[in-house]
Amino acid sequence: MDDKIENAAKGRKAVIEEQAKLRRERAAEKLRENLARRKQQTRARRSGQADETNGLPAAKMDES
């Protein structure tokens, strides 16, 4: 009986560790995407191109 409980606990622990690993991988991917986007913005600013945004997106007025 103790072996079944011990095996079940090990199985749950393995599932939790796998989920944590997947979360870390997703977070790392998001960080890489964010870094690439920020680098692109910096390069655009250095080359003299205007930003695509005009003010704060939340404060955008109807321009029609």
C-alpha positions in Angstrom: 0.0 0.0 0.0 2.8 2.4 0.8 4.4 1.8 -2.6 1.2 2.8 -4.4 1.0 6.1 -2.3 4.7 6.7 -2.9 4.4 6.1 -6.6 1.4 8.4 -6.9 3.2 11.1 -5.0 6.2 10.8 -7.4 3.8 10.9 -10.4 2.2 14.1 -9.1 5.6 15.6 -8.5 6.7 14.8 -12.0 3.6 16.4 -13.5 4.1 19.6 -11.4 7.7 19.8 -12.4 6.8 19.4 -16.1 4.2 22.2 -15.8 6.7 24.4 -14.2 9.2 23.7 -16.9 6.6 24.6 -19.6 5.8 27.8 -17.8 9.5 28.8 -17.7 9.9 28.0 -21.4 6.8 30.1 -22.3 8.1 33.0 -20.2 11.5 32.8 -21.8 10.0 32.9 -25.2 7.9 36.0 -24.3 11.0 37.7 -23.0 12.9 37.0 -26.2 10.0 38.4 -28.3 9.8 41.5 -26.1 13.6 42.0 -26.4 13.5 41.6 -30.2 10.6 44.1 -30.4 12.4 46.7 -28.2 15.6 46.3 -30.2 13.7 46.9 -33.4 12.2 50.1 -31.9 15.6 51.3 -30.9 17.0 50.6 -34.4 14.1 52.5 -35.9 14.7 55.5 -33.7 18.4 55.5 -34.5 17.8 55.5 -38.2 15.5 58.5 -37.9 12.2 56.7 -38.7 9.2 58.0 -36.8 7.4 55.7 -34.3 4.2 54.2 -35.6 2.3 55.2 -32.5 1.0 58.7 -31.9 0.7 59.4 -28.2 -0.8 56.9 -25.7 -2.9 54.2 -27.3 -5.5 54.5 -24.5 -5.8 58.2 -25.1 -6.3 58.0 -28.8 -9.1 60.2 -30.2 -11.4 59.4 -33.0 -9.6 60.9 -36.1 -12.5 60.5 -38.6 
